[in-house]
Amino acid sequence: MTQTNAAATTTPTTPTTPTSAVNNTKGAQLGKDAFLKLLVAQLQHQDPGNPMDSSAFMGQLAQFSSLEQMTNVATAVDKLTASNSVTQSVGLLGHELVFARADGSAGHGIADGVALLNGNVTIDVAGESVALADITAVGPAASPTSTTTPTA
């Protein structure tokens, strides 16, 4: 009678690591509305005889709450950034600015206005609208022209 060794007849397998494809495009991100719809659908379609574990449900609610708070923080940061850009731009009013034009030539003049269009701050310089990124140099504030009345 011969015995066979079970360990000798098995072939070793290499462990496989799970792989996942992540789509980081703007439209592929799961927003809070889609997350909530997914959670509601999961609750509607669960097996009544084997309901979802309450700890898993609480974990998903915590994830939803975190997602909502991160969205709120991101919105607040965007608003703060725009406000900060406007505040910095106002500080340039009255200063001599040198800037690069789209055609590659340089322009210069006194900053006389600030505008916020579609979240982008522009500075008005001698009738031209200049983006902050195009400013290459800032000079001193122009001295105001004063008129003096002669005294007798």
The 8 nearest C-alpha neighbors of each residue, nearest first, counted from 0:
[[1, 2, 3, 4, 5, 7, 8, 6],
 [2, 0, 3, 4, 5, 7, 8, 6],
 [3, 1, 4, 0, 5, 7, 8, 6],
 [2, 4, 5, 1, 7, 8, 6, 0],
 [3, 5, 7, 6, 2, 8, 9, 1],
 [6, 4, 8, 7, 3, 9, 2, 10],
 [7, 5, 4, 8, 9, 10, 3, 11],
 [6, 8, 4, 5, 9, 10, 3, 11],
 [7, 9, 5, 6, 10, 4, 3, 11],
 [10, 8, 6, 7, 11, 5, 12, 4],
 [9, 11, 12, 8, 7, 6, 13, 5],
 [12, 10, 9, 13, 14, 8, 6, 7],
 [13, 11, 14, 10, 15, 9, 16, 8],
 [12, 14, 15, 11, 16, 10, 17, 9],
 [15, 13, 12, 16, 11, 17, 18, 10],
 [14, 16, 13, 17, 12, 18, 11, 19],
 [15, 17, 18, 14, 13, 19, 12, 20],
 [16, 18, 15, 19, 14, 20, 13, 21],
 [19, 17, 16, 20, 15, 21, 14, 22],
 [20, 18, 21, 17, 22, 16, 23, 15],
 [19, 21, 22, 18, 23, 17, 27, 24],
 [20, 22, 23, 19, 24, 27, 18, 28],
 [21, 23, 24, 27, 20, 28, 25, 26],
 [24, 22, 21, 27, 25, 28, 26, 20],
 [23, 25, 27, 26, 22, 28, 21, 29],
 [24, 26, 27, 28, 23, 22, 29, 30],
 [25, 27, 24, 28, 29, 23, 22, 30],
 [28, 26, 24, 25, 22, 23, 29, 30],
 [29, 27, 26, 25, 30, 23, 24, 22],
 [28, 30, 33, 34, 27, 31, 32, 26],
 [31, 29, 33, 32, 28, 34, 66, 35],
 [30, 32, 34, 33, 35, 67, 66, 29],
 [33, 31, 35, 34, 30, 36, 29, 37],
 [32, 34, 36, 30, 35, 31, 29, 37],
 [33, 35, 31, 37, 32, 36, 30, 38],
 [34, 36, 38, 32, 37, 33, 31, 39],
 [37, 35, 33, 39, 38, 34, 40, 32],
 [36, 38, 34, 40, 35, 39, 33, 41],
 [37, 39, 35, 41, 36, 40, 34, 42],
 [40, 38, 42, 36, 41, 37, 35, 43],
 [41, 39, 43, 37, 42, 38, 36, 44],
 [40, 42, 38, 39, 44, 43, 45, 37],
 [41, 43, 39, 40, 45, 44, 38, 51],
 [44, 42, 40, 41, 45, 39, 38, 46],
 [45, 43, 41, 42, 40, 46, 39, 47],
 [44, 46, 42, 43, 50, 41, 47, 51],
 [45, 47, 49, 48, 50, 44, 51, 43],
 [48, 46, 50, 49, 45, 44, 51, 43],
 [47, 49, 46, 50, 45, 51, 44, 52],
 [48, 50, 46, 47, 51, 45, 52, 44],
 [51, 49, 47, 46, 45, 48, 52, 53],
 [52, 50, 53, 49, 45, 56, 55, 42],
 [51, 53, 55, 54, 56, 50, 49, 57],
 [54, 52, 56, 55, 57, 51, 58, 50],
 [53, 55, 57, 56, 52, 58, 51, 59],
 [56, 54, 58, 52, 53, 57, 59, 51],
 [55, 57, 53, 59, 58, 54, 60, 52],
 [58, 56, 60, 54, 59, 55, 53, 61],
 [59, 57, 55, 61, 56, 60, 54, 62],
 [58, 60, 62, 56, 61, 57, 63, 55],
 [61, 59, 63, 57, 62, 58, 64, 56],
 [60, 62, 64, 58, 59, 63, 57, 65],
 [63, 61, 59, 65, 60, 64, 66, 58],
 [62, 64, 60, 66, 61, 65, 59, 67],
 [63, 65, 61, 67, 66, 62, 60, 68],
 [66, 64, 62, 68, 63, 67, 69, 61],
 [67, 65, 63, 69, 64, 68, 62, 70],
 [66, 68, 70, 64, 65, 69, 63, 71],
 [67, 69, 71, 65, 70, 66, 72, 64],
 [70, 68, 72, 66, 71, 67, 73, 65],
 [69, 71, 67, 73, 68, 72, 66, 74],
 [70, 72, 68, 74, 69, 73, 75, 67],
 [73, 71, 69, 75, 74, 70, 76, 68],
 [72, 74, 76, 70, 75, 71, 69, 77],
 [75, 73, 77, 71, 72, 76, 70, 78],
 [74, 76, 72, 78, 77, 73, 79, 71],
 [77, 75, 79, 73, 78, 74, 80, 72],
 [78, 76, 80, 74, 75, 79, 73, 81],
 [79, 77, 75, 81, 76, 80, 82, 74],
 [80, 78, 76, 82, 77, 81, 83, 75],
 [79, 81, 83, 77, 82, 78, 76, 84],
 [80, 82, 84, 78, 83, 79, 77, 85],
 [83, 81, 79, 85, 80, 84, 78, 86],
 [82, 84, 86, 80, 85, 81, 79, 87],
 [85, 83, 81, 87, 86, 82, 88, 80],
 [84, 86, 88, 82, 83, 87, 89, 81],
 [85, 87, 83, 89, 88, 84, 82, 90],
 [88, 86, 84, 90, 85, 89, 83, 91],
 [89, 87, 85, 90, 91, 86, 84, 113],
 [88, 90, 86, 91, 92, 87, 85, 113],
 [89, 91, 88, 87, 92, 86, 93, 94],
 [92, 90, 88, 89, 94, 93, 110, 87],
 [93, 91, 110, 89, 94, 111, 90, 112],
 [92, 94, 110, 140, 109, 141, 111, 91],
 [95, 93, 140, 91, 139, 109, 92, 110],
 [94, 96, 109, 138, 108, 137, 139, 140],
 [97, 95, 137, 107, 108, 136, 138, 109],
 [96, 98, 107, 136, 135, 106, 134, 137],
 [99, 97, 134, 135, 106, 133, 105, 107],
 [100, 98, 105, 133, 104, 103, 106, 134],
 [99, 101, 103, 104, 102, 105, 98, 106],
 [100, 102, 103, 99, 104, 133, 105, 98],
 [101, 103, 100, 104, 99, 105, 106, 98],
 [104, 102, 100, 101, 99, 105, 106, 98],
 [105, 103, 100, 102, 99, 106, 101, 98],
 [106, 104, 99, 98, 100, 103, 107, 97],
 [107, 105, 98, 97, 99, 100, 104, 108],
 [108, 106, 97, 96, 98, 105, 95, 109],
 [107, 109, 95, 96, 124, 125, 110, 97],
 [108, 110, 95, 94, 124, 93, 96, 111],
 [111, 109, 124, 92, 93, 94, 123, 112],
 [110, 112, 92, 123, 124, 93, 109, 113],
 [111, 113, 123, 122, 110, 92, 114, 124],
 [112, 114, 122, 121, 123, 89, 88, 115],
 [115, 113, 121, 120, 122, 116, 112, 123],
 [114, 116, 120, 119, 118, 121, 117, 113],
 [115, 117, 119, 118, 114, 120, 121, 113],
 [118, 116, 119, 115, 120, 114, 81, 121],
 [117, 119, 116, 115, 81, 120, 78, 77],
 [120, 118, 116, 115, 117, 121, 81, 130],
 [121, 119, 115, 114, 130, 85, 116, 118],
 [122, 120, 130, 129, 114, 113, 128, 131],
 [121, 123, 113, 129, 128, 112, 124, 114],
 [122, 124, 128, 112, 127, 111, 110, 126],
 [125, 123, 110, 127, 126, 108, 109, 111],
 [124, 126, 127, 108, 109, 123, 110, 111],
 [125, 127, 124, 123, 128, 111, 108, 112],
 [128, 126, 124, 123, 125, 129, 122, 106],
 [127, 129, 123, 122, 121, 124, 126, 130],
 [130, 128, 122, 121, 123, 127, 131, 133],
 [131, 129, 121, 133, 132, 120, 122, 128],
 [132, 130, 133, 134, 121, 129, 120, 122],
 [131, 133, 130, 134, 135, 129, 98, 99],
 [134, 132, 99, 98, 130, 131, 135, 129],
 [135, 133, 98, 131, 132, 136, 97, 99],
 [134, 136, 98, 97, 133, 99, 137, 96],
 [137, 135, 97, 96, 134, 138, 98, 95],
 [138, 136, 96, 95, 97, 94, 139, 135],
 [137, 139, 95, 94, 96, 136, 140, 97],
 [140, 138, 94, 95, 141, 137, 93, 142],
 [139, 141, 94, 93, 142, 95, 138, 92],
 [140, 142, 94, 93, 143, 139, 95, 109],
 [143, 141, 140, 144, 93, 139, 145, 94],
 [144, 142, 145, 141, 140, 93, 146, 94],
 [143, 145, 142, 146, 141, 147, 140, 93],
 [146, 144, 143, 147, 142, 148, 141, 149],
 [145, 147, 148, 144, 149, 143, 142, 150],
 [148, 146, 149, 145, 150, 144, 143, 151],
 [147, 149, 150, 146, 151, 145, 144, 143],
 [150, 148, 147, 151, 146, 145, 144, 143],
 [151, 149, 148, 147, 146, 145, 144, 143],
 [150, 149, 148, 147, 146, 145, 144, 143]]
